[in-house]
Amino acid sequence: MIKAADLPPTIALLPLPGALLLPRARLPLHIFEPRYLALLDDILRTRERLIGMIQPRETPSPAGALQAVGCAGRLTAFAETDDGRYMITLTGVSRFRLRREVPGFTPYIRADVDWSDFARDLGPAEADEDFRSEPFLDLLGRFFAARGLTTDWSSLRQAENELLINSLAMLCPFAPEDRQALLEAPSLAARRATLETLIEFALRSGAGEEIVH
């Protein structure tokens, strides 16, 4: 368990559009770009093994090219392929606010970050007291049917609130700005409400063709 005192003021960033990591959730990644291979080599030498996942802004603003809020994950699984690529898993630890990018000679971005707004992320799994399983799964079923998505419904029905809501937030095919809204939701209940709104909007807007396993 990482404590607030263990969170470093400066972390390496992995800016990937559309990639969402949430506290206590797991995100598998396939790393092959040389700059991010160098990032992993450096992270493996640290005690915390933290990588900050953050989305680029679709349109750079005066605030910078990256979103203001990201989520740091701890490297919890690591495998190297025969051709030098890495298959890794990050486990979400805490969200952070981006303060400034740190100049330096690394091929990847390092940044000063502020963890103070997200102390709750370091606690136990969060509950959504207003969550109602059947109406939510009914809405989700209509969304999956409209989009041609498939999933293991038995596992969804058995999942705890946080695991269910956060997994769907990470896996459902939403636009990067919608994923950012899910990341920045101040509570699990707010994230679930945002997720429902996005699903309802998608149902009104038409269908696509993606599959979630």
N, C-alpha and C positions, 0 to 999 in steps of 0.2 A: 504494500500500500504506500503510495507516494503522498507525503504530507506537504502542506503549503511551504514549509521551510526548505523542502527539497527542490522546489521549482526554480530553475535558474532565471536570471533577468534577461539573458540572451539565448536564443535558440536558432537552430537552422530551420529554414522554411522550405516546404515543398509545395509550390503553387500549381495546383491542377484544377482547371475549370471543370465544374460538375462533380468533383470528388468531395463527398461529405463524410466527416468523421464526427461522432458524438461521444460524450463521456461514457465510459464503460462498454461501448460498442467496439466491434472489431472490423477492421478494414483491410482486406488483402490487396496487395499492390505488386505489380510487375515492374521492376526497375531495370532500365537498360541504358539510359542516356549517361554519357561519361560524367557529366557534372553531378548527377545524382548517385552514381556509383561512388564518386569521391565523397559525397555527403555521408553515405552509409559507412564507408571505411572510417570516417572521422567519428561518427556517432557510436560505432561499436567500441571506441576507446573511452567513452564517457560512462560515468556511473548511472546517470538517469536514462540514457538512450532515448531521448525525446526528439521527436520531429514535429514541427508545426505545420499542419495542413491548413492551407489558406487558398481562397479562390482569387484569381485575377479579376479585376473589374472589367466588365464588357467594354466600357468606355472609360479610359483613364480620366481621372478628375484631378483638381488641385490637391486633393488629399493623397494622391498617389495612384499607382497602377494596381495595388492590391486592396482587397476588402479590409475593413477596419477590424473585423473579428475573425479569428480562426480557432482551431482546436488542436491541441498537442496530443500526440499519441506516443505511447512507449513501444519500442520495438520488442515484440514478444515472440515472434517466429521468424526464422531466417534460413533460407536455403540458397545455395549457389548452383547454377546450372553448369553444364560442361563448357558452354561457350561464354561464361563469365557474367551472365545476367543474374539478378537476384529476385527471388520470390520471397516477399516479406509479409508480415501481418503487424499492423499497428493496433494497439488497444487504447481507446480514448481515455485521456486522463483529465484534462481541463481545457476549457476555452480560454482565450486570451484576447486582449486588445493590442493591436499593433501600434507601437509608439514611433519607431523609426527604424529604417534599414541601417545596418552597421557597415561602414566601408571596410574593405579588406581585400585579401588576395585569394579568397576561396572562390571556386567557380560557381558556387551556389550562394543563395541569399541567406544572410544572417540578420537577425533583427532583435532590437530591444522590445520586450513585451511587458504588458501589465496584466497580472492574474487577478487583481483584487476584486473585480466585479463578479467573479465566478467561483467564489469559495464553496458554494453548494456542490459544485461538480466533483469535489474530492470526497464527498460523503457517500453513504450507501445508496442503493438504487432508489429512485424517486417513484412515488405513487401518484396516480391521477384519480382522485376520489370521485370525480364526476364521470369517469369512463363507463360506458355502457356497451358491453361486448357485442350483443346481437345487432343493434342498429349500425354500429361501426362496421362490423363484418359484412352486413348487407350492403352498405354503401361501397365498401371495398370490392365486394363481389361484382357489383354492377360496373365498377371502374375496370376491373380486370377483364370482364367479359367484353366491354367496349373496346379495350385496347389489345385484346388477344393475348393477355398475360396468363401465365399459369403459376401455381404455387402449391405448397403442401398445406392444405387447409387444416388438417389435423394438428400440425405443429403450431399454426397461428392461433388456434383456439386454446391451446395449452400454454401459450407463452405468457409470461408476466407482462403487466402494462408497459413498463419501460422498454423491455426488449422488443415487444411488438411494435410500439409506436416508433422507436428509434430505428429499428431495422427497416420498417416501411419508408421512413423518411429518407434513409440512405439508399434504398433500392429502387423506389418508384421513379419512373422517367420524367422528372420535372426539370424545368429550365434552371440554369445556374442561379439566377436571382431568386427563384423560389426556394432552392436549396439553402441559399443564404438566409432567407427568412426563417426557415426551419431551424437552422443553426442558432440564430440569434433569439429564438423564442425564450422568454425568461423562465419558463417552467415547463414541466412535462405536459400539464393540462393545456398550456398555451400552444405547445408544439402539436398536440393532438388536434386542437381546434384549427390551427393553420393547415394541418394535413387534410382535415375534412374539407376546408374551404377550397384548397387546391384540387382535391378530387372532384368536388361538386362543380367547380369551374371547368375542369377538363371534360366532365360528362356533358356539360352544355356546349362545349367548343368542338366536339367531334372526337374521333378515334384515331389511333395510330397502330403501329405494328411492332411491338417489342415484347420480349419474353423475359420474365423474371423467374429464375429457378430457385 
